[in-house]
């Protein structure tokens, strides 16, 4: 159930409304959108009559939501959520690019790439300090040292950081280092972890599981939202495919307009992991933007042949520069506000 509140409401009256909902056995969640304030009511709402709300003059409308994802539903914030990450706006009509190496390998490597992607218009730096790998013998990341290097790169360039946490210990460690915590495909349905993410005040980039349905993905987001953290960003990173000779995954761009019709949460496309091959990244990045994505997350490495992880899918800085030029033109054509500079709000991590 969603209760839509009229503009110009009095805060004390909203508190009375919330108390009434709790008395009726509901669990209210207040969501402030740009255009309206809504109260999402969770619990056994089928037992709550809409007549109970007729006495509140602040209420504009009350509607029942049949979808299982109540808080992620587009009905909650029809205009879409915007998440402000130190001046980088993700959502609605904004568009930004997150870029950097798959793995933080050294201070020199990370700083070189951070400087390059910033110069070319990226507004968030990505980099893995903890790397979930299929083989236990593959490079697993530098851990805390990698986070410290990312923080150095952020301080020099002013770019916020997105990096992946694999477990609760990693989340706790990252709180002082990163600006967006990425949850990878393997952890999309780690419900114990998702519940804990609901308790923190930090944006979460939630990647789609490699075989997850739309509803399963949105219900995972719902765990975080229900815990009280409304800063959730969805990331399509490709689903498991049957032809691995020409592409690692199938980048499901159908999902972008589908999500836009179902949820208010921002949508990011990852063409690097979604394809696994360098020559496919730029075309699919452009297609992702054209499909309506709010951002891209792209791997860039200046020495991909020497990369400790995912070198074959990393763009060279020169390739990334060409791509950014094309994206600006596509953004102009489809009416996206292409953000290549961070606002003057606090930028140091």
VMD Tcl script that draws the C-alpha trace (Angstrom):
set ca {
  {0.00 0.00 0.00}
  {1.20 3.51 -0.88}
  {-0.09 6.71 0.70}
  {0.60 9.81 -1.39}
  {0.80 13.03 0.64}
  {-0.16 16.45 -0.72}
  {2.42 19.20 -1.17}
  {2.66 21.66 1.71}
  {1.97 19.06 4.38}
  {2.76 19.71 8.04}
  {5.38 17.42 9.56}
  {3.44 17.01 12.80}
  {0.44 15.73 10.83}
  {2.65 13.18 9.06}
  {3.76 11.86 12.45}
  {0.09 11.40 13.38}
  {-0.44 9.50 10.12}
  {2.54 7.22 10.76}
  {1.31 6.47 14.26}
  {-2.13 5.56 12.90}
  {-0.58 3.18 10.35}
  {1.37 1.44 13.12}
  {-1.80 1.14 15.21}
  {-3.43 -0.59 12.25}
  {-0.59 -3.13 12.13}
  {1.34 -1.65 9.23}
  {5.00 -0.75 8.95}
  {5.38 2.73 7.37}
  {8.39 3.77 5.29}
  {8.58 7.47 4.38}
  {10.07 8.17 0.95}
  {10.68 11.80 -0.06}
  {10.73 12.24 -3.81}
  {11.41 15.42 -5.75}
  {7.75 15.90 -6.59}
  {5.94 14.26 -3.68}
  {6.20 12.52 -0.34}
  {4.90 8.96 -0.13}
  {4.48 6.53 2.71}
  {4.94 2.89 1.74}
  {3.00 0.65 4.11}
  {4.35 -2.87 4.53}
  {2.87 -5.83 6.37}
  {-0.58 -7.39 6.02}
  {-2.07 -4.36 4.34}
  {-4.99 -6.31 2.91}
  {-6.53 -6.07 6.40}
  {-6.26 -2.26 6.44}
  {-9.31 -0.51 4.99}
  {-8.71 2.57 2.85}
  {-11.47 4.28 4.81}
  {-9.12 4.72 7.75}
  {-7.23 7.36 5.76}
  {-10.23 9.51 4.84}
  {-9.82 11.61 8.00}
  {-6.38 12.88 6.98}
  {-6.69 16.01 4.79}
  {-2.96 15.78 3.91}
  {-3.52 12.59 1.90}
  {-3.88 12.96 -1.84}
  {-4.28 9.31 -2.77}
  {-4.05 5.79 -1.35}
  {-3.34 2.81 -3.60}
  {-2.61 -0.85 -3.18}
  {0.45 -2.37 -4.88}
  {0.09 -5.92 -6.14}
  {3.79 -6.29 -6.92}
  {5.91 -8.12 -4.31}
  {8.55 -5.36 -4.45}
  {6.70 -2.60 -2.62}
  {9.48 -0.10 -1.93}
  {11.27 -0.59 -5.25}
  {8.06 -0.06 -7.22}
  {7.89 2.89 -9.60}
  {4.61 3.87 -7.90}
  {6.61 5.02 -4.87}
  {8.59 7.69 -6.79}
  {7.11 7.95 -10.30}
  {9.68 10.52 -11.45}
  {12.56 8.21 -10.45}
  {15.16 8.37 -7.70}
  {18.30 10.49 -7.98}
  {21.27 9.44 -5.86}
  {23.80 12.16 -5.13}
  {27.30 10.76 -4.67}
  {29.50 13.72 -3.73}
  {28.10 15.83 -6.53}
  {27.63 13.04 -9.06}
  {23.91 12.65 -9.75}
  {22.76 9.16 -10.72}
  {19.17 8.79 -11.91}
  {16.31 10.59 -13.68}
  {17.67 12.41 -16.74}
  {21.31 12.45 -15.60}
  {24.00 10.26 -17.13}
  {27.50 9.50 -15.86}
  {30.32 7.04 -16.48}
  {32.20 5.05 -13.84}
  {35.58 3.84 -15.06}
  {38.85 2.34 -13.93}
  {40.75 -0.94 -13.68}
  {39.14 -4.24 -12.82}
  {41.65 -4.70 -9.99}
  {43.80 -2.31 -8.02}
  {47.25 -3.72 -8.77}
  {49.58 -0.98 -7.52}
  {49.63 2.67 -6.54}
  {51.25 3.72 -9.81}
  {48.83 1.74 -11.99}
  {45.72 3.04 -10.20}
  {46.81 6.68 -10.19}
  {47.74 6.56 -13.89}
  {44.35 5.18 -14.88}
  {42.41 7.45 -12.49}
  {44.04 10.53 -13.98}
  {43.32 9.30 -17.51}
  {39.63 8.48 -17.01}
  {38.99 11.76 -15.21}
  {40.60 13.71 -18.04}
  {38.28 11.95 -20.48}
  {35.10 12.70 -18.51}
  {34.50 9.85 -16.06}
  {32.99 11.06 -12.78}
  {33.43 7.93 -10.63}
  {36.49 5.71 -10.37}
  {35.96 1.95 -10.15}
  {38.52 -0.54 -8.90}
  {38.50 -3.88 -7.14}
  {40.30 -4.32 -3.81}
  {38.61 -7.68 -3.16}
  {38.16 -9.90 -6.20}
  {35.72 -12.85 -6.18}
  {37.31 -15.20 -8.71}
  {36.14 -18.52 -10.12}
  {39.55 -20.05 -9.42}
  {41.09 -19.95 -5.92}
  {44.49 -19.59 -7.62}
  {43.62 -16.35 -9.43}
  {44.53 -12.88 -8.12}
  {42.22 -12.12 -5.19}
  {42.93 -8.40 -4.79}
  {45.07 -6.29 -2.47}
  {42.43 -5.96 0.23}
  {42.80 -2.99 2.58}
  {45.94 -1.84 0.76}
  {43.87 -1.61 -2.41}
  {41.29 0.55 -0.64}
  {44.04 2.87 0.58}
  {45.33 3.23 -2.99}
  {41.83 3.98 -4.27}
  {41.46 6.63 -1.61}
  {44.73 8.22 -2.74}
  {43.43 8.29 -6.33}
  {40.16 9.82 -5.16}
  {41.90 12.56 -3.21}
  {44.06 13.49 -6.18}
  {41.34 13.41 -8.84}
  {38.25 14.28 -6.81}
  {36.44 11.22 -8.20}
  {34.18 9.25 -5.84}
  {34.96 5.52 -5.53}
  {32.92 2.40 -6.29}
  {34.37 -0.93 -5.19}
  {33.04 -4.40 -4.44}
  {32.52 -5.90 -0.99}
  {32.29 -9.68 -0.73}
  {31.06 -10.01 2.85}
  {30.08 -8.07 5.97}
  {33.69 -7.63 7.08}
  {34.46 -6.07 3.72}
  {31.46 -3.75 4.01}
  {32.60 -2.55 7.44}
  {36.13 -1.95 6.15}
  {34.88 -0.03 3.14}
  {32.74 2.43 5.10}
  {35.73 4.74 5.59}
  {37.14 4.35 2.07}
  {34.53 4.11 -0.68}
  {31.51 6.14 -1.74}
  {29.48 3.37 -3.42}
  {29.62 -0.23 -2.24}
  {29.23 -2.73 -5.07}
  {27.57 -6.08 -4.41}
  {28.51 -8.59 -7.08}
  {26.38 -11.09 -8.98}
  {27.39 -13.97 -6.69}
  {26.08 -12.09 -3.64}
  {22.85 -10.75 -5.13}
  {20.85 -13.25 -3.09}
  {23.03 -13.27 0.01}
  {20.05 -12.17 2.09}
  {21.94 -11.93 5.38}
  {24.35 -9.49 3.74}
  {21.52 -7.56 2.06}
  {19.78 -7.07 5.42}
  {22.96 -5.57 6.87}
  {23.31 -3.26 3.86}
  {19.87 -1.92 4.70}
  {21.25 -0.56 7.97}
  {24.02 1.62 6.51}
  {23.95 5.10 4.96}
  {25.93 4.39 1.80}
  {24.82 3.91 -1.84}
  {24.74 0.26 -2.92}
  {25.41 -0.82 -6.52}
  {23.54 -4.13 -6.72}
  {24.59 -6.28 -9.66}
  {22.18 -8.74 -11.21}
  {22.83 -12.41 -10.51}
  {24.04 -14.32 -13.53}
  {20.77 -16.27 -13.81}
  {18.43 -13.97 -11.87}
  {14.96 -13.02 -13.07}
  {13.78 -9.42 -12.95}
  {11.61 -10.10 -9.92}
  {14.37 -11.92 -8.04}
  {16.68 -8.98 -8.62}
  {14.13 -6.40 -7.49}
  {13.29 -8.46 -4.41}
  {16.99 -8.43 -3.49}
  {16.89 -4.64 -3.76}
  {13.77 -4.73 -1.60}
  {15.76 -6.31 1.25}
  {18.07 -3.29 1.31}
  {15.25 -0.77 0.97}
  {13.18 -2.46 3.68}
  {16.13 -2.15 6.04}
  {16.06 1.62 5.66}
  {18.74 2.27 3.03}
  {17.01 3.90 0.04}
  {20.24 4.47 -1.92}
  {20.12 1.44 -4.21}
  {21.44 1.39 -7.78}
  {20.76 -1.59 -10.05}
  {23.50 -2.85 -12.39}
  {22.97 -5.14 -15.37}
  {26.20 -7.10 -15.94}
  {25.12 -9.83 -18.32}
  {23.41 -13.15 -17.72}
  {24.77 -16.64 -18.23}
  {24.83 -17.56 -21.91}
  {25.31 -20.76 -23.92}
  {27.77 -19.43 -26.50}
  {30.96 -18.50 -24.65}
  {33.18 -18.49 -27.74}
  {32.12 -15.04 -28.91}
  {30.84 -13.44 -25.69}
  {31.34 -14.26 -22.01}
  {27.74 -13.36 -21.11}
  {24.59 -12.11 -22.78}
  {24.24 -8.42 -21.95}
  {20.48 -8.16 -21.42}
  {19.62 -4.67 -22.61}
  {15.92 -5.61 -22.66}
  {16.16 -5.24 -18.92}
  {16.79 -1.47 -19.03}
  {13.37 -0.34 -20.35}
  {11.73 -3.15 -18.35}
  {13.25 -1.83 -15.12}
  {12.37 1.73 -16.07}
  {8.72 0.67 -16.27}
  {8.80 -1.19 -12.94}
  {11.09 0.66 -10.54}
  {12.22 4.14 -9.55}
  {15.77 2.93 -8.84}
  {18.62 4.10 -11.12}
  {19.92 1.58 -13.66}
  {23.57 1.06 -14.62}
  {24.90 -1.10 -17.46}
  {28.25 -2.92 -17.27}
  {29.31 -3.72 -20.86}
  {32.75 -4.93 -19.73}
  {31.57 -7.91 -17.69}
  {28.49 -8.17 -19.89}
  {30.55 -9.09 -22.95}
  {34.05 -10.04 -21.78}
  {35.72 -8.81 -24.96}
  {37.21 -5.37 -25.61}
  {35.82 -4.95 -29.12}
  {32.26 -5.44 -27.84}
  {32.41 -2.99 -24.94}
  {32.00 0.31 -26.80}
  {29.09 -0.78 -29.04}
  {27.20 -2.21 -26.07}
  {27.98 0.84 -23.93}
  {26.39 3.07 -26.58}
  {23.42 0.68 -26.86}
  {23.01 0.69 -23.08}
  {22.84 4.46 -22.99}
  {20.38 4.52 -25.88}
  {18.22 1.94 -24.08}
  {17.80 4.36 -21.19}
  {20.51 3.48 -18.65}
  {21.43 6.15 -16.09}
  {25.13 5.28 -16.04}
  {27.80 2.92 -17.35}
  {30.57 1.16 -15.44}
  {33.54 0.41 -17.70}
  {36.92 -1.22 -17.17}
  {39.93 0.74 -18.43}
  {43.58 -0.37 -18.31}
  {46.60 1.19 -20.02}
  {48.47 -2.15 -20.10}
  {45.72 -4.77 -20.47}
  {48.15 -7.51 -21.52}
  {49.74 -7.19 -18.07}
  {46.47 -6.86 -16.11}
  {46.08 -9.24 -13.18}
  {42.38 -9.73 -13.95}
  {40.05 -9.29 -16.93}
  {42.60 -7.71 -19.27}
  {40.79 -8.88 -22.47}
  {37.71 -6.78 -21.65}
  {39.49 -3.58 -20.54}
  {39.45 -0.59 -22.88}
  {42.68 1.23 -23.58}
  {42.54 4.90 -22.53}
  {42.53 5.91 -26.20}
  {39.52 3.66 -26.84}
  {37.78 5.09 -23.79}
  {38.34 8.63 -25.04}
  {36.70 7.79 -28.38}
  {33.80 6.12 -26.59}
  {33.19 9.13 -24.33}
  {33.02 11.40 -27.38}
  {30.39 9.13 -28.97}
  {28.40 8.90 -25.74}
  {28.16 12.69 -25.51}
  {26.65 12.77 -28.99}
  {24.17 9.99 -28.18}
  {23.23 11.73 -24.94}
  {22.51 14.94 -26.84}
  {20.34 13.03 -29.30}
  {18.22 11.32 -26.64}
  {18.05 14.25 -24.20}
  {20.31 12.94 -21.45}
  {22.28 15.37 -19.28}
  {25.78 13.96 -19.72}
  {27.72 14.67 -16.55}
  {31.47 14.87 -17.10}
  {32.35 17.21 -14.24}
  {31.55 16.90 -10.56}
  {29.74 19.74 -8.80}
  {31.65 21.77 -6.26}
  {30.27 19.84 -3.27}
  {32.74 17.94 -1.07}
  {34.75 15.56 -3.22}
  {37.48 14.09 -1.03}
  {36.93 10.58 0.27}
}
mol new
graphics top color blue
foreach p $ca { graphics top sphere $p radius 0.5 }
foreach p [lrange $ca 0 end-1] q [lrange $ca 1 end] { graphics top cylinder $p $q radius 0.2 }
display resetview
